[in-house]
Amino acid sequence: MQENQLTIALSKGRIFDETLPLLAAAGITPAENPEKSRKLIIGTNHENIRLVIVRASDVPTYVQYGAADFGIAGKDVLIEHGGDGLYQPLDLQIAKCRMMVAVPKGFDYAAASQPGCRLRVATKYPDIAAEHFAAKGVHVDIIKLYGSMELAPLVGLSDAIVDLVSTGGTLKANNLEAVEHICDISSRLVVNKAALKVKHTLIQPVIDAFAGAIAAEAV
């Protein structure tokens, strides 16, 4: 762990785009756009600050093991990861969406989700789904998928899905509907606990700048 270098783990797409104003508030500008570059390590306007571009679900792991000093990850990813070894100082209020249960239109979810019933549920988020249905007293067979959740109930693989919903457009296009809200999701700043001690003078100003930008946006 180099004491004078900061490594920030980010994922491509919406989280990266919505993180840019926060980085700017901290005086950090990426040297390249990861959507257009094939590089996985991207420099910034500071010689000692770099970005590593990883899969969204891998951000907590890179931070936990010290390959990155801090990163930005969705609450959904952090719940599934467990958050071991991570300090989560800020809800960044970006990349907002909802974790929902969705079913094909016409499916009697109210009857099928009574205590003691059994459902087959397809999801990328087995821990979130299992905890939600356990609290309702519903027995579930969890089917772990990595993409195209909407397809599962359409071909009889599952009765329902648990997935992130933003606008609901994809559900509607596939004749599905959201029937139950599980939790609100947004992205969090996660910091390696050891790095926070060793590199406090480098990391704390970034945390403070992010916090200031969020507060200003809320006004």
C-alpha positions as CSV (number, residue, x, y, z in Angstrom):
1,M,0.0,0.0,0.0
2,Q,1.7,3.2,-1.2
3,E,1.0,5.9,1.3
4,N,1.1,8.7,-1.2
5,Q,-1.1,7.2,-3.9
6,L,-4.9,6.9,-4.0
7,T,-6.7,4.3,-6.0
8,I,-10.4,4.7,-6.6
9,A,-12.5,1.7,-7.8
10,L,-15.4,2.6,-10.1
11,S,-17.6,0.8,-12.5
12,K,-18.6,2.0,-16.0
13,G,-22.0,3.4,-16.8
14,R,-24.5,5.3,-14.7
15,I,-22.5,5.2,-11.5
16,F,-19.4,6.5,-13.2
17,D,-21.3,9.3,-15.0
18,E,-23.0,10.4,-11.8
19,T,-19.7,10.2,-9.8
20,L,-18.0,12.7,-12.2
21,P,-19.5,15.9,-10.5
22,L,-18.4,14.5,-7.1
23,L,-14.9,13.9,-8.3
24,A,-14.9,17.4,-9.8
25,A,-15.9,18.8,-6.4
26,A,-12.8,17.1,-4.9
27,G,-10.7,18.5,-7.7
28,I,-10.2,15.2,-9.5
29,T,-10.6,14.9,-13.3
30,P,-10.2,11.5,-15.1
31,A,-7.7,11.6,-17.9
32,E,-9.9,9.4,-20.1
33,N,-13.5,8.3,-20.5
34,P,-13.7,4.6,-19.6
35,E,-16.6,4.1,-22.0
36,K,-14.2,5.0,-24.9
37,S,-11.0,3.6,-23.5
38,R,-9.9,0.0,-23.2
39,K,-7.7,0.8,-20.3
40,L,-8.6,-0.6,-16.9
41,I,-6.4,1.8,-15.0
42,I,-7.0,5.5,-15.8
43,G,-5.0,8.4,-14.6
44,T,-6.3,11.7,-13.4
45,N,-5.1,15.3,-13.2
46,H,-3.2,14.3,-10.0
47,E,-0.1,12.1,-10.5
48,N,-0.9,10.2,-7.2
49,I,-4.6,9.5,-7.9
50,R,-5.8,6.8,-10.3
51,L,-9.0,5.1,-11.1
52,V,-9.4,1.4,-11.6
53,I,-12.4,0.3,-13.7
54,V,-14.0,-2.9,-12.4
55,R,-17.3,-4.7,-12.6
56,A,-19.9,-3.0,-10.3
57,S,-20.2,-6.2,-8.2
58,D,-16.4,-6.3,-7.7
59,V,-15.9,-2.8,-6.3
60,P,-16.4,-3.9,-2.6
61,T,-13.9,-6.8,-3.0
62,Y,-11.2,-4.5,-4.5
63,V,-11.6,-2.1,-1.6
64,Q,-11.9,-4.8,1.1
65,Y,-8.5,-6.3,0.1
66,G,-6.8,-3.0,-0.4
67,A,-6.4,-3.1,-4.2
68,A,-8.3,0.2,-4.1
69,D,-8.4,2.7,-1.2
70,F,-12.0,3.5,-1.8
71,G,-14.7,3.1,-4.3
72,I,-18.4,3.7,-5.1
73,A,-20.9,0.8,-5.0
74,G,-24.6,0.4,-5.0
75,K,-26.4,-0.5,-1.7
76,D,-27.6,-3.7,-3.5
77,V,-24.0,-4.8,-4.2
78,L,-22.9,-4.0,-0.6
79,I,-25.8,-6.0,0.9
80,E,-24.9,-9.0,-1.1
81,H,-21.1,-8.6,-0.4
82,G,-21.7,-8.2,3.3
83,G,-19.5,-5.1,3.8
84,D,-16.7,-6.9,5.6
85,G,-13.7,-4.6,6.2
86,L,-15.4,-1.6,4.7
87,Y,-16.1,1.8,6.1
88,Q,-19.2,3.4,4.5
89,P,-19.1,7.1,5.4
90,L,-21.5,8.5,2.8
91,D,-24.7,7.7,1.0
92,L,-23.9,9.6,-2.2
93,Q,-27.5,9.9,-3.3
94,I,-26.7,8.9,-6.9
95,A,-27.8,6.0,-9.2
96,K,-31.1,5.8,-7.4
97,C,-33.5,3.0,-8.1
98,R,-35.7,0.5,-6.2
99,M,-35.3,-3.2,-5.4
100,M,-38.7,-4.7,-6.4
101,V,-40.5,-8.0,-6.8
102,A,-42.0,-8.3,-10.3
103,V,-44.3,-10.9,-11.8
104,P,-46.1,-11.5,-15.1
105,K,-49.2,-9.4,-15.5
106,G,-52.2,-11.3,-14.3
107,F,-50.3,-13.4,-11.8
108,D,-52.0,-13.4,-8.4
109,Y,-49.0,-12.4,-6.4
110,A,-51.1,-11.5,-3.3
111,A,-52.4,-15.1,-3.1
112,A,-49.1,-16.7,-4.1
113,S,-47.1,-14.8,-1.4
114,Q,-49.1,-15.7,1.7
115,P,-47.2,-17.2,4.7
116,G,-46.5,-20.8,4.1
117,C,-46.7,-20.6,0.3
118,R,-43.7,-21.5,-1.9
119,L,-42.4,-19.4,-4.8
120,R,-39.6,-19.8,-7.3
121,V,-37.7,-16.5,-7.6
122,A,-35.0,-15.6,-10.1
123,T,-32.6,-12.9,-9.1
124,K,-29.0,-11.6,-9.1
125,Y,-29.5,-10.8,-5.4
126,P,-30.1,-14.1,-3.5
127,D,-29.4,-12.7,0.0
128,I,-31.8,-9.8,-0.4
129,A,-34.5,-12.0,-1.9
130,A,-34.2,-14.7,0.7
131,E,-34.3,-12.2,3.6
132,H,-37.3,-10.4,2.2
133,F,-39.4,-13.6,1.7
134,A,-38.3,-15.1,5.0
135,A,-39.6,-12.1,6.8
136,K,-43.0,-12.7,5.1
137,G,-43.0,-16.4,6.0
138,V,-42.9,-17.4,2.3
139,H,-40.8,-20.4,1.3
140,V,-38.7,-19.6,-1.8
141,D,-36.5,-21.5,-4.2
142,I,-33.9,-19.0,-5.3
143,I,-32.6,-19.3,-8.9
144,K,-29.4,-17.2,-9.3
145,L,-29.1,-15.5,-12.7
146,Y,-26.7,-12.9,-14.0
147,G,-28.7,-11.2,-16.6
148,S,-32.1,-10.9,-18.4
149,M,-34.1,-11.4,-15.2
150,E,-37.3,-10.6,-17.1
151,L,-37.0,-13.7,-19.2
152,A,-37.2,-16.1,-16.3
153,P,-41.0,-15.9,-15.6
154,L,-41.8,-15.6,-19.3
155,V,-40.4,-19.1,-20.0
156,G,-41.5,-20.8,-16.8
157,L,-38.1,-20.7,-15.0
158,S,-39.6,-18.7,-12.1
159,D,-42.8,-17.3,-10.7
160,A,-41.3,-14.0,-9.9
161,I,-38.1,-12.0,-10.0
162,V,-36.3,-9.7,-7.6
163,D,-34.4,-7.0,-9.4
164,L,-33.6,-3.3,-9.6
165,V,-36.2,-1.1,-11.2
166,S,-35.5,2.4,-12.4
167,T,-38.2,3.5,-14.8
168,G,-40.0,0.2,-15.2
169,G,-39.8,0.4,-18.9
170,T,-38.1,-3.0,-19.3
171,L,-40.7,-4.7,-17.1
172,K,-43.5,-3.1,-19.2
173,A,-42.0,-4.1,-22.5
174,N,-41.9,-7.8,-21.3
175,N,-45.5,-7.8,-19.9
176,L,-44.3,-7.8,-16.3
177,E,-45.2,-5.5,-13.4
178,A,-43.6,-4.5,-10.1
179,V,-45.8,-5.8,-7.2
180,E,-43.7,-5.2,-4.1
181,H,-41.1,-2.7,-3.0
182,I,-38.2,-4.2,-1.0
183,C,-35.9,-1.3,-0.5
184,D,-34.6,1.9,-2.0
185,I,-31.1,1.7,-3.6
186,S,-28.5,4.4,-4.0
187,S,-24.7,4.3,-4.3
188,R,-22.4,4.6,-1.3
189,L,-18.8,5.6,-0.8
190,V,-16.8,2.7,0.6
191,V,-13.4,3.0,2.1
192,N,-10.7,0.5,3.1
193,K,-10.4,0.7,6.9
194,A,-6.6,0.3,6.9
195,A,-6.2,2.9,4.1
196,L,-8.3,5.4,6.0
197,K,-5.8,5.2,8.9
198,V,-2.6,5.2,6.8
199,K,-3.8,7.7,4.2
200,H,-6.1,9.8,6.3
201,T,-4.7,13.1,5.1
202,L,-5.3,12.1,1.4
203,I,-8.7,10.4,1.9
204,Q,-10.5,12.7,4.3
205,P,-10.4,15.8,2.0
206,V,-12.1,13.7,-0.7
207,I,-14.8,12.5,1.7
208,D,-15.3,16.0,2.9
209,A,-15.6,17.3,-0.7
210,F,-18.1,14.6,-1.6
211,A,-20.1,15.4,1.5
212,G,-20.1,19.1,0.6
213,A,-21.2,18.4,-2.9
214,I,-24.1,16.2,-1.7
215,A,-25.2,18.9,0.8
216,A,-25.1,21.6,-1.8
217,E,-27.2,19.4,-4.2
218,A,-29.8,18.9,-1.5
219,V,-30.4,22.6,-0.9
